[in-house]
C-alpha cells in the first residue's frame, strides 16, 4: 500500500486502503488507512471527502503516532477553505 503512495498511484492506493478497511474493520491498520485516504483526497483537491475521512480518525490514535498535529492543521486549513468557498456562494 505504501508503495502505491510513493509511486503516486492514488487509485491503486485508495483501493488498497479501502480493502484494509473492509477486510479488517477492527484492525490496527484501519486508522492509518483512513488517514491516508484523507491525504489522497486532499491531493485530489476533494476537500469535502478528505474532511469526511480525516474526521473519522480517532485523535487519540493519531497522538500516539505523532500525526495528530499534522491532521489538526490540515483540518483547520480545509475548514477555512470550505468556509470561504461556502461564503462565496452567498
C-alpha positions in Angstrom: 0.0 0.0 0.0 2.7 2.4 0.9 4.4 1.6 -2.4 1.3 2.9 -4.2 1.6 6.2 -2.4 5.3 6.5 -3.1 4.6 6.0 -6.8 1.7 8.4 -6.7 -0.7 5.8 -7.8 -3.6 7.2 -5.8 -6.2 5.0 -7.4 -4.4 1.8 -6.5 -3.6 3.2 -3.1 -7.3 4.1 -2.5 -8.3 0.6 -3.4 -5.7 -1.0 -1.2 -6.6 1.2 1.8 -10.4 0.6 1.3 -9.6 -3.2 1.1 -7.9 -3.0 4.5 -10.9 -1.2 6.0 -13.4 -3.7 4.5 -11.4 -6.9 5.3 -10.2 -5.9 8.8 -12.7 -3.3 10.2 -11.3 -3.6 13.7 -7.7 -4.0 12.6 -4.8 -1.9 13.9 -4.1 -0.6 10.4 -7.6 0.8 9.8 -6.9 4.3 11.4 -3.7 4.6 9.2 -5.7 3.6 6.1 -8.4 6.1 6.8 -5.8 8.8 7.4 -4.1 8.0 4.2 -7.4 8.1 2.3 -7.9 11.6 3.7 -4.4 12.6 2.4 -5.2 11.2 -1.0 -8.4 13.2 -1.2 -6.5 16.4 -0.2 -4.1 15.7 -3.1 -7.1 15.3 -5.4 -8.5 18.6 -4.0 -11.6 16.8 -2.9 -11.8 18.6 0.4 -15.2 17.6 1.4 -14.4 13.9 1.1 -11.0 14.5 2.7 -12.6 16.0 5.7 -15.0 13.1 6.0 -12.1 10.7 6.2 -9.9 12.8 8.4 -12.7 13.5 10.9 -13.3 9.7 11.2 -9.9 9.1 12.6 -9.7 9.0 16.4 -7.3 11.8 17.5 -6.0 9.6 20.4 -4.6 7.1 18.0 -3.0 9.8 16.0 -1.4 11.4 19.0 0.4 8.0 19.6 1.7 8.1 16.0 2.7 11.8 16.1 0.5 12.7 13.3 -2.2 14.5 15.3 -0.8 18.0 14.8 -0.4 17.5 11.0 -4.0 16.2 10.9 -5.3 19.1 13.1 -3.5 21.7 10.9 -4.9 20.0 7.7 -8.4 20.0 9.1 -8.1 23.7 10.1 -6.9 24.6 6.6 -9.7 22.6 5.0 -12.3 24.1 7.2 -11.1 27.6 6.4 -11.1 26.8 2.7 -14.6 25.2 2.7 -16.0 28.0 4.8 -14.6 30.6 2.3 -16.0 28.6 -0.6 -19.4 28.4 1.0 -19.3 32.1 1.8 -18.6 32.9 -1.8 -21.9 31.2 -2.9 -24.0 33.6 -0.8 
